[in-house]
Amino acid sequence: MRYSIRTAAAVAALSLGGAFAAPAQAATICFAFQDLETEFWVAGHLAITSTLTEAGHTVLERNANEDANRQFEQVNDCIAQGVDGVILIPQDGESATTIVANAQENDVPVAVFNRPPSDLSRGIVVVADNAVIAEQAVDHIVEKALAEAEEGATLNAVIVVGDLGDPNAVGRRAGFNSAIEKHADRFNVIEVASNWDAATALSNLEAAVTANPQIDLLFTSSDFLFPTIRSVLEPRGMWVPRGEEGHVWMAGLDGDATACSLIKEGYVDATGVQDLYFEAESALNAILKAVEEGNTDPNEVIEDPGFALTSDNLAEREMDMWGCVLLAEGFLDQ
C-alpha cells in the first residue's frame, strides 16, 4: 500500500491525502530522530508520525537530543522490542552508517531520512542533491551581486557552513564553491562555522563581519539560521530589502517558512528547496514495502532533485516549496 502526504490547514498539521483503509499488515516502526530544532525537522517529523499513525501503524518515537551514542542505544532498544522497521534521522553520516549496519544485521530494515550515512551500500536512503540545489541558489545571488558591482571589483562572499561531519553540510559547501568558482577572480570567500548551532553561528558571524564590514553576498547552509544572521546584520544597517542601498544578496537552503517569508519581504533572495513531502513519502513507502516483503536488508538511494526558489521565480513556484505552503497556512503565526 502506498501513502501520500499533504499539509492540513491552519495548524500546519500533516495528514493523509485521501481516505485509507486499515493496512493489510499493521507495522511497528521505530522513528529515531536527532532533534527537532529546525522547521524542516519539525515538519518532517509531523508528516511521518501523523501519516503512519493515521494509517494504523504503531510509532515508537525516540529523540536523541543530538547525541549519537544515545541514538545508537535507542535504536538498539527498539530492536529489542521487536519493531518491524526503523526510520532514522541521524546525528551525522558516520553514526548513521553504524546504526544502519547494526539494525540490518539484526534483521530490521532501516530508512534514513534526509541526512545520509557516509556509506550508502546499506539501508534505504532518501536524500536531496545538496550540492546541485545549493549551487542553483548561489548562482542566483552571484548573478545579482555581480550585476550591480563596479566592473572588476572584488566582492566579499560569506558562507555560513554547517557541521562538516554531516554529508548534507559538505554538499552544500561544495555547491556554494561551485557557484563562486565560476567567477573566482571576483570573490573573496569568508567561511563562518556554525556546526548547526545558532550560538556558534552568532559568535563566528559577528567576528567575521567585524573583520570584514563590507559583505556583498551571504549563503547560509540552513535557513534556520536566518534569524541569527538578521541579529548580526540589522544593527550594522546591513539588513536591507532588495532595491534599497546596502542590500546584502542572501540565499539559504532547506525551503522553510521563514525563508519564504523573507524572500517575499525582500530581505532574502533565494533558497535551495528540499521537497520535504516527497522525501517523507518516499521514506514511508520504501520502509513499509520492505516490511511487507520481509526484506530485512534493503538498499536503495532515493534522490530528491529539489530546486531553487528565487525572487525571480517566486510568482511561478512559490507553492512548490513546502515552507511557503506552511506560511500560507499560518505556520509562523502559531
Order of alpha helices (4+ residues) and beta strands (2+ residues): beta-beta-beta-alpha-beta-alpha-beta-alpha-beta-beta-alpha-beta-alpha-beta-alpha-beta-alpha-beta-alpha-beta-alpha-beta-beta-alpha-alpha
